């Protein structure tokens, strides 16, 4: 068995990348269920309310 050339590997990676992008594009065109959209909105709101340095300000745990 011969070792594949770098350009062969690159061509395969390009082909896989194109296929994955096409699958992702097709998937993102689907409608999102209302329950999932509501959950995503609540998660985004909770994330935005959290302080960025909340972990740094927290009290250290005592052993």
KAQUI-V992782 format. One record per residue. N is the residue number from 0. RES is the residue in one small letter. NEAR is the number of other C-alpha atoms within 12 Angstrom. Layout:
N/RES/NEAR ; N/RES/NEAR
This chain:
0/x/3 ; 1/x/5 ; 2/x/8 ; 3/x/11 ; 4/x/10 ; 5/x/10 ; 6/x/11 ; 7/x/13 ; 8/x/13 ; 9/x/13 ; 10/x/14 ; 11/x/15 ; 12/x/14 ; 13/x/14 ; 14/x/14 ; 15/x/14 ; 16/x/14 ; 17/x/14 ; 18/x/14 ; 19/x/14 ; 20/x/14 ; 21/x/14 ; 22/x/14 ; 23/x/13 ; 24/x/12 ; 25/x/12 ; 26/x/12 ; 27/x/11 ; 28/x/10 ; 29/x/10 ; 30/x/11 ; 31/x/13 ; 32/x/10 ; 33/x/10 ; 34/x/11 ; 35/x/12 ; 36/x/13 ; 37/x/13 ; 38/x/14 ; 39/x/15 ; 40/x/14 ; 41/x/14 ; 42/x/14 ; 43/x/13 ; 44/x/12 ; 45/x/12 ; 46/x/13 ; 47/x/11 ; 48/x/12 ; 49/x/12 ; 50/x/12 ; 51/x/11 ; 52/x/9 ; 53/x/11 ; 54/x/11 ; 55/x/9 ; 56/x/9 ; 57/x/10 ; 58/x/8 ; 59/x/8 ; 60/x/6 ; 61/x/4 ; 62/x/3
